[in-house]
Amino acid sequence: MNDTVNRVAAKTVTDWPVSEAAAGAILTIDLGAVRENYRRLKARLGDVRCAGVVKANGYGLGASQVASALTSEGCDTFFVALPAEGIKLRKAIGAGPDIYVLNGLPPGSEPEAVAADLCAVINSGAQLKAWSSAARAAGRKLPAAVQVDSGMSRLGMAPAEVEALAGDPSAFDGIDVRYVMSHLACADEPRHPANEQQRQAFERLRAMLPESPASLANSSAIFLGPSYHYDLARPGAAVYGINPTPGEPNPMLPVVRLQAKVAQTRRVEKGAGIGYGHTYHAEGPLSLATISFGYADGWLRRSASAAWFEGVRLPFLGRVSMDSIILDISALPPGRLREGDLVELLGPSQSVDDAAGHAGTIGYEILASLGPRFHRRYVGG
Ligand SMILES: *Cc1c(COP(=O)(O)O)cnc(C)c1O
């Protein structure tokens, strides 16, 4: 990613009005890597269409920037979680691409969804009725995907509900069913028996619904093989550089780089108490750097870990504060790290998946937690 960042630095844009100089940390998002990841997924999918999942502001990285980058690769279908996200995305990317709302339309949101030309994901009989009446009110057919619960017990129509609808074709009046879809619970564990069980349940359920193209695969399921691909894949994580094949080398390019500024450096003597609660005491003289980055920036307080500078690991000492973290920089030559210098939290020395591993969480949570006050820099767009 370094190379890409350097090559396109001149075209850098930002959506954060505060200058890089005034910010405490800098988040660089490589849209060239986003595009390359999308191309790699498409190559695996062959003729199968590939959507882009941009819920939660594009996994924290900017839904409109990511969607625009994917659009330039020919992507014309996006998924968000909420109508509010869809309305915002529609304003940003304009008319044309399909935007599906995964969590379904909450009662009363249908008129706004119609106005923003969103596609409903229909998760229940009640949502089907509501979208059907919205179609009557609009005087035209409205687009939708019907989601069935093939065994995750989260969203989508239960088998009994699908069976009830099977005998009532008028239930779909006014609705243009573009996909029947479902979601896998264990796609990141290729040998998990639930994958094949869900796939077969999906087959049975979709046979009862109006004949339409099908969609099952998230990022990891693309790597389970062609029998999981159907007509449309819905990757999110892999587009953002999260490894869709945990335990194996990451087939994706890293997308984010997160750097924090050194606010101050100091020397302390043996026995000095470090940070809130004095949870750490210096076992000898130490060189410390305090960086302008803390749990308010989304770095989980439990994920005590390390930053990096020129390939040298700088462990966190003591507790993570709201706006700062104390690093042990004793491994660097004295005076090497100075106020205003940048250390790396995510990037070539520490991937999103590495950081997640240290924090006992998943890359998704690391990205989606990234805070609002970084200077955000988009490169490679
Ligand atoms: C979030 C989500 C996706 C994308 O999943 P990734 O694991 O990020 O690729 C696809 N489908 C549904 C229903 C989702 O909720």
The ligand as an SDF file (V2000), in Angstrom:
LIG
                    3D

 15 15  0  0  0  0  0  0  0  0999 V2000
  -22.8850   -7.8060    6.1480 C   0  0  0  0  0  0  0  0  0  0  0  0
  -23.5690   -8.7290    5.2050 C   0  0  0  0  0  0  0  0  0  0  0  0
  -22.9000   -9.1580    4.0440 C   0  0  0  0  0  0  0  0  0  0  0  0
  -21.4380   -8.8990    3.8000 C   0  0  0  0  0  0  0  0  0  0  0  0
  -20.7130   -9.7860    4.6270 O   0  0  0  0  0  0  0  0  0  0  0  0
  -19.1050   -9.8470    4.6270 P   0  0  0  0  0  0  0  0  0  0  0  0
  -18.7950  -10.9600    5.5390 O   0  0  0  0  0  0  0  0  0  0  0  0
  -18.6570   -8.5180    5.1600 O   0  0  0  0  0  0  0  0  0  0  0  0
  -18.6780  -10.0600    3.2240 O   0  0  0  0  0  0  0  0  0  0  0  0
  -23.6200   -9.9010    3.1240 C   0  0  0  0  0  0  0  0  0  0  0  0
  -24.9230  -10.2210    3.3560 N   0  0  0  0  0  0  0  0  0  0  0  0
  -25.5780   -9.8380    4.4680 C   0  0  0  0  0  0  0  0  0  0  0  0
  -26.9950  -10.2440    4.6670 C   0  0  0  0  0  0  0  0  0  0  0  0
  -24.9170   -9.0850    5.4450 C   0  0  0  0  0  0  0  0  0  0  0  0
  -25.5530   -8.7410    6.5670 O   0  0  0  0  0  0  0  0  0  0  0  0
  1  2  1  0
  2  3  1  0
  2 14  2  0
  3  4  1  0
  3 10  2  0
  4  5  1  0
  5  6  1  0
  6  7  2  0
  6  8  1  0
  6  9  1  0
 10 11  1  0
 11 12  2  0
 12 13  1  0
 12 14  1  0
 14 15  1  0
M  END
$$$$
